[in-house]
Amino acid sequence: MQWLNKIADDVIKQHPEGEILVSSGVSPSGVYHVGTLREVLTADAIMLALRRRGRDSKHVHIVDDLDPLRKIPAGVPTEFEKYFGMSLIDAPSPDGKAASWADYYFKDFAKSTKVLGLDMEVIRSHKKYQTGFMVLAIEKVLEKLDKAKEVITNISGRQLDENWSPVQIKEDKYLKKRRFLAIDIKAKTIDYEDKDGRSQTISYAHGEVKLDWRLDWPARWWLLGVDVEPFGRDHATKGGSYDTGVGLSKKIFNDKPPLPVPYNFINRTGQTKKMSKSTGDTLAISDMLEILPPEVLRYFVLRYAPDKLLFFDETDGLVKLIDDFAELLAKPDKTSDDEMLIEISMGNIAQGTISNIPFSHLVASYQAALKDADKTLEIIRRTEHKETVDAQEESIKNELKFIDNWLKNWAPEDVKFELLPKPPSIISEKERQYLLTLAGKIEAAPADADGEWFHKTIYELKDTTGLAPKQLFSILYKVLIGKESGPRAGWFLSILPRDWLVQRLKLEA
């Protein structure tokens, strides 16, 4: 947790007194995916770390719903391209039911934030403009327009032509770049040149005028009093939007810019590019919360520094991720960093889900119990995890709900199995004799025989059956689940109902 402690140290040094405001912001232009979650969770973790030190801190999240629609997300009809340039709060909802394009995508994210235990104040960008909150910033920019152009030019290295405008004008719900002519502060209006070259007058106090995005960002810092903000590394390049924001903060708003926390992207395993809403190669936060308990999703994002590129693997990587978190929870000699990581992973989540039963053990037991939660608990109670089941029964039942969704939608085929309703008919005589011998040994086994006993018993038959060790195990999988491989054989046999197992090995059931 060195990265988080350093951020807390730095921001407290800059702001030794008073409440510290942490800000995040995401455009509701498409599905909120796990990549966008990094910004929000990093901000949440910073707020929690500051509160942990006794400082008042608040997290505000900006919904950038005045951004123009630029791309059509995967799955949305191309006919929506006619709304390109319309603000997201004005563009119609893809499903025709929500109030707007922005509301359609934000409502799903809003539900996810509650599940994730996020404590944040949501601010809708369009409301800040409509209620006059941004008036002072618009006036400062337009009064010092030459200075603003100078800052952007010098820092970004980009030459602004004479038609460049510091504002966007809303015309029939579409945001248009129009040449700025003059401002009347008393009347709260500006004059601009329309597409036909004629002078027009419009109020800037009710949401019909929006600052250009490079100006809008530092304006928000100033008006809201933002002290620290995470943002994507693409904004942190030399001469990029953060650098110009810093210059504008100082020269236009006479303000101190927030402490920057650039973060790297989250890619799907095997991909080299960041997730894109338009191409559809995303993992929606709401979908991930069906297979991952919220504390594990938080743990995945927050256990590494924000500048580390992360890869999410919804198959084998998910199993390891959950087991790693369970191991952290069960660690007897936790360090202060361990405690802090657990605390920010839990956030404001009221009830944890992860048990101390290994994830792979739960997955196999659940399938062996024909996906019956109560029978799964019975199976695990027959193993060395009996005391854990007694102490964590409700947590295990909750975890099984995530496992069920994972098996249905995400799990690799080699993990999934079902007990065959009857044994296969094609069995050689040598295989049949082996199964009968094993059945006899199991019938005589002690009641508390564990996975190791079963494994040794199977392996010992290699000298008397004429079968190779690999065949001894593959035959068992074939008669039990109809596959060539499966969960650890000794453990798997130990959790199955003894009478049923013996009958199956005798090819009677």
PyMOL commands that set and color helices and strands:
alter all, ss='L'
color gray80, all
select helices_A, chain A and resi 2-14+34-52+78-83+101-115+125-130+135-143+145-156+213-224+233-235+241-251+285-291+294-302+316-330+336-346+359-368+373-381+386-391+393-409+429-443+451-460+462-465+469-480+489-495+498-505
alter helices_A, ss='H'
color red, helices_A
select strands_A, chain A and resi 20-26+57-63+121-124+167-171+174-177+179-184+189-193+199-203+209-211+228-232+259-263+266-268+310-312
alter strands_A, ss='S'
color yellow, strands_A
deselect
rebuild
show_as cartoon
